[in-house]
Amino acid sequence: MAQSTKMPVRRSLLPYMAEYEEKFADDGDVRWLPYLMYFHPREHRSPVVNTDGYGFRYAYAGDRRISAGDLAGADRVRVLAGSSTVFGIGAGRDEATLASRLNAYDERGGPWLNFGGRSFNSTQEFQLYALYSHLLPRVEEIVLFSGFNNLGLARLPETVRGDHGAFFMCNQFFDALGATSARGRRRTRRREDDAPTPLEVQLDYAVDLTGRHLRLWKALADQGGSRLTYVLQPLANWVRSEPCPQESEVFAELDTFGDFGAAYGDILTPEVQKEYAARVGQEAARLGVPFIDLTPALASWIAPDDWIFVDRIHFTDHGHDVVARNLLPLLTERPEAQ
C-alpha cells in the first residue's frame, strides 16, 4: 500500500523511488477501469517511468522503445506478464526493467513487452492480457512472472476474497460500492472481528486461484501458438536470511512506516515458500506448463553483498539485470524455445 515519501535513507540510496510513490501508488494517478479495477496513468512521461496511450510501461529493445500500444513496427513479440515486479517498481528507468533487460540479452528476435500491472492479482493479470491481446501481432512466448500477490491477498478474510480473489484497495472499493447502493448500505464488508486466515487455508486458496488462472493462460497460449512458462517470483525474505547492508538500511526504515512482517506474517518463511512452490509447480506440471521457482535460483546467482531489492518484493537495477540475464537461459534451453 502507499507509503510516506519522507524516508531519508531510502531517498538517499534510491531517490527515483519518489516517482513511483507519487504517481504509481494507491493514492497516486490511479485510473479506475471497468473489469480491471485500476491501471496506470496513460502517456505518463518522466526520466523514470513512461507509459503508452493505454498505460503500459515502455520497454527498450536496442534503440527502439516498444509497448503493447506502441509496437514500433514489430511483427512478432514476447510477453512478460505479471504484477508490479514485471511493471518494474524499483527500476531507475525504463531501460532497467525486466522486459528491457531480457531484450538486451535475447538474440532470438521478437522483442519482450512489459505486460505488468501494479498491484495485480492473478485474475487481473489474466484479464489485462485477455482485454488487450488484440493489440499484439504474433506472440512467440508468454512468461508469467507472478505468485506472491495471490498468497499475500489470501490472508484477507473470506468477506473480501469473494469468488475470484481479493485485490488491493478492495476495502475502498467495497466502501464506495456500499455508499452508492440503492439503500445506502454496504453490501460487502470486512468485519473488524474477522479472524486471521489460517496458513493452510491461505495456501489452498492461493494455489487453487493460481491453477485456475494458469489453465486460462494455457488455453490462450495454445490457441495463439505461444510458448507459456510460469516463473514463481522471489521475495527478499525467501532468497536469503541476511540482506546486504543497503537492503538492511532500507528495510529497517520501511518497517517504521509499515511492518511488512506483521502484514504478511508466516508466509515469509522459507518453509512456506518451498511448500507453495512445490504446490504451484504441481499445478503447472498437471497443465503441461514449464515451471521455474526463481527463489533458489536467485539465491545461487548472487553474492552476500549484491544489492538486489529496493524493498522486500521489488528489484534494484542490478537485481533486474541479474534476474533477466540468468533467467533467459532457463527459458531458452528447451529446443522448442529457439
Helices and strands as residue ranges (DSSP letters): H 8-13, H 17-23, E 31-33, E 37-39, E 59-61, E 64-66, E 76-82, H 84-87, G 94-96, H 98-105, E 112-116, H 122-132, G 133-135, E 138-146, H 148-153, H 158-161, H 170-179, H 199-224, E 227-232, H 236-239, H 245-255, H 260-264, G 265-268, H 270-287, E 291-293, H 294-301, H 317-332, G 335-337
